[in-house]
Amino acid sequence: MKILANDGISSSGIRALEQQGFEVFTTTVAQEQLSDFINENQIVGLLVRSATQVRKDLIDSCPSLQLIGRGGVGMDNIDVEYAKEKGLHVINTPAASSESVAELVFAHLFGGVRFLYDANRNMPLEGDSNFKKLKKAYAGGLELRGKTLGIIGFGRIGRATARIALGVGMHVRYYDPFLEKATIDVPFFDGRSVSFEFEGVAKEEVLKSADFITLHVPAQKAYVIGKPEFELMKSGVGIVNAARGGVIDEVALIDALESKKVSFAGLDVFESEPSPEIKILMHPNISMTPHIGAATGEAQDRIGEELASQIIALLK
């Protein structure tokens, strides 16, 4: 049986599949040529990340397909319910990349409170001629310790983010309409761990009380954070979105940055991805990464191995 990993798969995932007799293609096939490739090669399993779209027309035109797999959490690029109605298995890897995304959130937070996103732009240009000026400009940093992190969405990634926050010494408040209470275990290098009990609070309470806010929600039909939400926040708040483009109103975000309501934003995802707006790309108070939350070697190994184990269980 043949598997097409159109957006790539780790070598450990390939090995696991090949050991069970699967043939794995890692050719990146253009979207418009995908159905022809699948039909010509009688592909039974299509694995994607966020780049490849698996819509009704592709599903209908590829009768050999038995399984669609998403290397990651969100499946908004797949017509999941339609695929299931057609009898296809649809799988993803919700736990594999949680720690990697959470660490990227804190990369943006640490970089934000110490102006690294701006210093790294200006030091190569002015470091030799305006060193003292830049030193003064970036001298008003903050510590994360003792501050409050508001987490909107307390699923696997939200909880992984909370673990790091607790380890850093932050207070954590969360809003999640589907989770009233949660226990967070913070493990240490020597095998010991400490448990913390949390109760969710109203979204408005998180927005009003948090020094920093991070979002961990699936794609939405409406903005989770827009102008009304920004108005509730503390002045000087920092905000990070490593969830999905479109959960923050980027026009309202720019306005909030310009008015200093928001001191900095960290964005790994964008409303008009993969072509972010110029106003976002050029803004001096936005720390940006190109949708790389799960892009660590460790996460990709876990994703590949988890996909492989599910494929083997379902198709062998």
N, C-alpha and C positions, 0 to 999 in steps of 0.2 A: 504494500500500500504506500501511496505517495503523499507526502506532506509538503506544502509550499509555505515557507516562513517568509512572507513577502517583505516584512519590515525587519527581518533579521531574527536570530535566536542564538543564544550562547552555545559555545562548543560543548559544554557539559550537557545541555539539552539535546543537541544533535547526537551525541554519543549514546545517551540513554535511549533515544528512539531507534537508532541504527542497531543497537544491541538486541532490540525486539523485532528486527526485520523490516522496519520502515525505511523508505528512501526519502531523504530530506533535500528539498531544493531551497537554496538561499538566494536565488536570483531575485533582484528587485524588479518586478514587472510593472510597467506603467499602468495606471488605472484603466485607460481605454483599451489596453491589450490583455487585461487580466482574464476575462472570460474565455478568450481564445486559448490562452496558455493553460488554464485549468482544464478545459475540454480536451485539448490536444494531448495532454499528459495524464488525463484521468486522475486528477488530484482529488483525494478524499478529505483532506484536512487543510484548511487555510488559516494560517496564523498571522495576525496583524498586531500593530501597536496603534498609534494615533494617526498615522499618515494615510493608510489605505482605508477606503470607504467600502463597506459591505452592505449595499442597499438591496431593495427588492429585485431590481432588474438583474443584478449580478447573481443573486440566489436563484432566480427563475431560469437564468440562462446556463446554469452549471449543474446538471442533474447528477454528476458524479460526487458532488460535495456531500459529506456526511457530518462534518464538524467544522465549526468556526471558533477559533481561539483568540482571545485578546491578551497580549502580554502586558498586563497592568490592571488597573481597577475600572475606570470608566469605560462604558461601552456605547457612548453616544454616537460613535462612527459605525455602529452595526445596527441593523433593523432586527433587534433581538427577538421580539415576539413573533414577527413574521417568520423568521428562520425556524423558531420552535414549532410554529404551526405547520411548517413544511417537513417536520420530522428531523431537523438537524440538531445535533448537540451544539450548545453554545457555552463556552467556558471562559473563565478569566482567572487572574491570579491576585486576588484582593489583598493578601497578606505579604506578598513577596517584596514590595517596594516601600512599605510604610516607613521603615527606619531611614531609608535614603531620602525620602521626601522631607521627613522631619528635620534631618540634618541640614538640608538645603534651606528650609525655613530659618533655621538659626544662623546659617551663613549670611542670609539677608539681614537678619536682626542685628547680629554683631557688626556687620559692615555698615548698617544704617546708623547705629548709635555712635560709631566712630568715624563716620563720613568716608569710609573706604571707597564707596562707589564714585565719589567725586574726587577724592585724593588721587585715586588711580588714573583718572583722566587728566588731572592737572599737573601732577608731579613730573611726568615726562616732558611736558611743555614748559613749565615754569620752575621746576625744582631747582635748577641751577641759578636762575636770575631773581626769583622771588621767594626764596626758602622761608625767610622770616615772616613774610606776608601769609604764606600758606600755613605755616605753623600756627599763627594767630587765628586764621580762619577756621582751622579744625581743632581748636583747643577746647571747645565747649562740649566735649563728649559726655555720654552718660554710661552708667553701669546698668546691666540688666538685673543684677541681683537686687532683690527687694521690690522690684516693680511687678505690676499685675499684667499677666498675659491673658487676653480674652480669646477663647477658641470657639469659633462658630462651626459646628459639625464635630461630633465626638466619636466618630467611627475609629477604625484602626489607625489611620494616619493622625487624626486629631489626638488620640490617646498616646501615640508614639511621640508627638510633639510635646504633650504634657509631661511625659517622662523626662525629656531633656530640660524642660523649663523647671521642673522640680529639682533636678540635679544642679541646675545653675543657681537655685535659690530664689526662684520667682514664685509669686502667688499665681494660682490658676483659677480662672472662672470659665465655665463653658455653657453654651446654649446648644441644645439638640432636641428637637421636638419628639424624637423617637427614643430618647434615653434619659430617664429621670434621675437615675443614680449610676455611679460607676466606681469601680475599684481600680486604682492604678498601682501596679507593682514596679518599683524602680530598682533594677538589679545593679549590683556592683561587680567589679572584676574578680573578687574573691569568693563569689557564690552567695554572698549575703544580699538581702533585698529589704526594702522598706515599703509598706503598703500605705496608700492614702485613699480615703473615702471622699467622694465628691457627690454633690447634688447639683443638677442643672438649674440654671436660673433663666429668667426671661431674656430674650434677645436684647431688649432695650437696656436691661441692667448691665449686661456685658458691655454694650457700647458705651454706656455712661461711665463705667468704673475702670475700664482697661487702659493701661498706658500703651499697650501694643495689642494689635488684633491680627489674628491669622484665620484664614478661611479653609475649611476642609469639607466641602460639599460637592455633590454631583452637579452636572450641568442643569441649569434652571431655565424656565420660560421667562422669568422676570428677574430683575436685579436683586441680589441679596443685600448689597450695599449700594445705595444711591444717595441723592441729595438729602432726603430726610434722615437717613442713618448717619451721614457725616455730621449733620447738625447736632445730633445727640452726643457725639464723641467729645472727649477732652481735647482742649487745644494742645497741639504738639504731639498728638498720637502718631504712632508708626503703624503701618498696615502692610501685611504680606499676603499675596495670593499665589499659592502654588497648587491650586485646585483645578479650576477650569476657567478659560476665558469667557467673559460675559456674566460672571457672577458679581463683578464690580462695574458700575457705570463709570467708564473711563473719562467721560466729559466732566462728570461731577468730581471725580478724583483730581483732575487737573485744577479745577476751581478750588478744591479744598487745599491742594498744595500751594496754589498761588496766594490764598488768604492766610496761609500758615496754620490753618486748622489741623492739617496733617503735616508732620515734619518731614517724613520720608515714606516712600512706598517701595516694597520689594515685589517685583512681578516676575513669575516664571511662565505665566500664561497670559494671553492677550485676547481682547475682544475680536480683533480682526486677524487673528493668527491664521496663516503663517506670514502675514504682511502687516505687522503692527503699525499703528498710526505714527507719523513723524513727530507729532507733539509728545507722544509717549517716549519715543526713542531718544529725543533730544532733550528731554526735561532733566535739569541738573539734580533734582531730588528724587529720582527714581533709580533704584538698583534693579538691573535686568539680567535675566538668564533666558536662553531660548528653549523653554519647556524641557528641562533636563532633570526634573525631580527624581525620576527612577533610573537615571543614567549613571549608575555606579557599577563597577565590575561585580560586586557582591550581589546587588539586586538583580542584575541581568542573569547571573548564574542561578539564583533562586527562581526567577521567572521561568527560565528555560527548563529547569528540572521539574518545576511544578506543572508546567504545560505538558511535559513529556509523560509524567506519571498519570495525569488525567487522560491523555490520549490513549495511552496503553490500556488503562482500565476500561475505557469506553469502546475502543475499536478492535482490541485483540480478543 
